[in-house]
């Protein structure tokens, strides 16, 4: 999948870099690679398929996700960043 369009589904390798009180119990921030080979940040919602706290920082996961669409989050430095939001459906 291209991971660009809302509703797209597919497997992707994700490295979790933030999963804490700031992201909430059902979300994490992770790095993924787009079809051009560029590393990108995404917001991943997972409580529809996994229990809260299931994903740990600094780990890699192969996840089957659905693109929800663009969203904005506030970084630890207080700046807003626009990224894609994904819903995690299952793992590999």
PENORMO-V658402 format. One record per helix or strand. SS is the DSSP state (h for helix, s for strand). FROM is the first residue (numbers start at 1). LEN is the number of residues. Records with the same first field share a line. If there is no record, write none. Layout:
SS=FROM-LEN / FROM-LEN
This chain:
s=9-10 / 27-7 / 39-7 / 60-15 / 80-12
